Amino acid sequence: MSQESPSLLSTPISRRAAITLMGAGAVGVSLGYSRLAKPQPTIYQPDNLSLPVQLQQPKQVCVIGAGLAGLAAAYELSQRGFVVTLLEKSPNLGGKIASWKINVGDEEFRMEHGFHGFFPQYYNLKSLVSELAIEENFKSLESYSLVFRSGDYEPEVFRPSHSSFPWNVIDLAISSPNRLRWGINLLKLKHLQVFRAITGFQIPRTFKTYDSIAVADWAGQDFPQGLYDLYFLPFAKSSLNAPDVLSTGELLQFFHFYFFGNPEGLAFNGTCDDMGTSLVQPLAQAIAANGGQIVPQATVSKIECTGDRITGLTYQQGDAQPDVPFWVERNELLNQNGKRYYGAGDRVYVAQSEREALCLTCTHQGCTVQPQPDGQFLCPCHGALYDAEGRVQRGPAARDLAKFAILATAGDRAQLAAVVPHAPAAEVAITADYYVLATDVGGTRHLFDLIEGDADPNLKQQVSQLALADPFAVARFWLDRDFPWEHSNFASLSGYALTDSITLYHRIQQQFIDWHARTGHTVVELHAYCYKEKEFPTQEALLTTFEQELYEIVPDLVGATVLHRELVNQKNFSGFPPNSYEQRPTTATSIANLMFAGDWVKMPFPCGLMERAVSSGLLAANEVLHREGLQRRSLLSVNPEGIFRI
């Protein structure tokens, strides 16, 4: 079946009928949005004075976390003359867009945490790309498909439209093969309220009204069923938060940023190579070129706070497990052989006794090993085998599983510290004028546990209340068979038990395009945005389900040989549950020289995913610049308010 959008001539619905359907017929012409002059991005908090751009007196900034937020903050501040030290716990920079080397047979590839789309309204991220002159590292994917498992709906296809509200909704109604199944009846009060909510986004009013209710509960109140199935459910999950635990206020912001307030269309770019090569490395090189020091494998061991200021921190550097204590949550879903398990995703620990735990992260590629009936541990990804004490019995792993001391327990938590078989790495002290904390939610909680001194207890409580989303998982398969595919090379999927999207890497990234050209083989990735741990408690269950669903999604691959597979399974995406907006920390904190950056920070304008991370980092940099009397960077967003706000 062809997925081309229906032409106007073959469509029984007229433009006027579509306007009437969406409740905009009488006011459509007066809304001020034209196809000839689309709205321009909104500048957030512009400086009205002409201020200096470059710092004149030396100032030190320490940025903790080299994901997109930390990289953006470090980049901007290093450009302005600050002496920047960027600390990253992982050996790989980039956080959720990091990449690393893997081997498939005799071939070497770059693996990453899953496909990410770069949307045209990512204005602040795009400005960095432009300044770095790396536009050629990105390519258009031309279209974006949404494919449904059941036969109730035809596939949706989104393309660049460059139309703003209400024209983007009108264009969607005209092109959608499911337009008669949306189920909207504006004569029903509830449907009218839904329409007003999704087209009238406004900070903070929308959050005051809708932050207290979960999306699933909101949609259960006589919501237009087709609208929910076709758009709200798939896009809610693409926020990396499940509808039953996602604030409706956050979803309305998400929709406003990606669709109703966005005049750029839904098609997007992908990277020509892995994201580490295409984006992270150029950012890191620019920071280093401006004198910034980047320290990978740096584990912060202590943060000192005196009065209302951070007065210093220390860190250890090295590839061994650091002996810095940390807390992990009990995992009740993993309860084999009566043992206690802690953590989730690819960071799971099993208590071997009251005083010792074993890390179940395979030392080969980071999958979580599974306990076997004979007491051994088997890696479900590549077959490495360890004995009951974590010693390697069979490769490809070369190092034993790491051991940890259980220092304390408190309720459902345990405090662990690595058992280091050699002298711990020397501590390095840093004293800076400003600190930018740009780690993920788990890292931020951990760092606040390390603060010694007089940190504001209210700020500590805000940090402790930050939520994690349900875990996500990515399975990438190397297969010995090509196959026909009529949808977009990245497509969202709806209706499967686990899989939410599929990416055909052998049609997108050059390393896989070249491999496909040489061998005829393919590379396919399936992504689960926010699965429930009780349904898939182990990585073995994830891999088994992913492979089963792959053959249902692409029947032509039944019987193909899986040459290699990689699993990424983590629980570190930010959660946005009901009633979390009011207590969410902002960029500036009650600690005078500490700024927050990350996609979990309360943002003053609409943004999402990678753009939210980058924008938060630039906001943190702007706060430092403002305090030093320097010109702030212009930050852009879509129109910050919906046109039918009240």
Secondary structure as UniProt FT lines:
FT   TURN            9..10
FT   HELIX           15..21
FT   TURN            22..23
FT   TURN            25..27
FT   HELIX           28..31
FT   STRAND          42..44
FT   STRAND          60..64
FT   HELIX           68..79
FT   TURN            80..81
FT   STRAND          83..87
FT   TURN            93..94
FT   HELIX           95..97
FT   STRAND          99..104
FT   TURN            105..106
FT   STRAND          107..112
FT   TURN            120..121
FT   HELIX           123..131
FT   TURN            132..133
FT   HELIX           135..137
FT   STRAND          138..140
FT   STRAND          144..148
FT   TURN            151..152
FT   STRAND          156..158
FT   TURN            165..166
FT   HELIX           167..175
FT   TURN            177..178
FT   HELIX           179..181
FT   TURN            186..187
FT   HELIX           189..199
FT   TURN            203..204
FT   HELIX           205..210
FT   TURN            211..212
FT   HELIX           215..219
FT   TURN            220..222
FT   HELIX           225..227
FT   HELIX           228..232
FT   HELIX           233..237
FT   TURN            238..240
FT   HELIX           243..245
FT   HELIX           248..255
FT   HELIX           256..260
FT   STRAND          269..271
FT   HELIX           276..280
FT   HELIX           281..289
FT   TURN            290..291
FT   STRAND          293..295
FT   STRAND          298..306
FT   TURN            307..308
FT   STRAND          309..317
FT   STRAND          326..330
FT   TURN            332..333
FT   HELIX           336..338
FT   STRAND          341..344
FT   TURN            345..346
FT   STRAND          347..351
FT   STRAND          356..359
FT   TURN            363..365
FT   STRAND          370..371
FT   TURN            373..374
FT   STRAND          377..378
FT   TURN            380..382
FT   STRAND          385..386
FT   TURN            388..389
FT   STRAND          392..394
FT   STRAND          403..410
FT   TURN            411..412
FT   STRAND          413..418
FT   STRAND          427..430
FT   STRAND          434..437
FT   HELIX           441..449
FT   STRAND          451..453
FT   HELIX           457..464
FT   STRAND          467..468
FT   STRAND          472..479
FT   STRAND          490..494
FT   STRAND          501..504
FT   HELIX           505..507
FT   HELIX           510..519
FT   STRAND          522..528
FT   TURN            533..535
FT   HELIX           539..553
FT   HELIX           555..557
FT   TURN            558..559
FT   STRAND          562..570
FT   STRAND          574..575
FT   TURN            578..579
FT   TURN            582..583
FT   TURN            592..593
FT   STRAND          594..596
FT   TURN            599..600
FT   HELIX           609..627
FT   TURN            628..629
FT   STRAND          635..637
FT   TURN            643..644
//
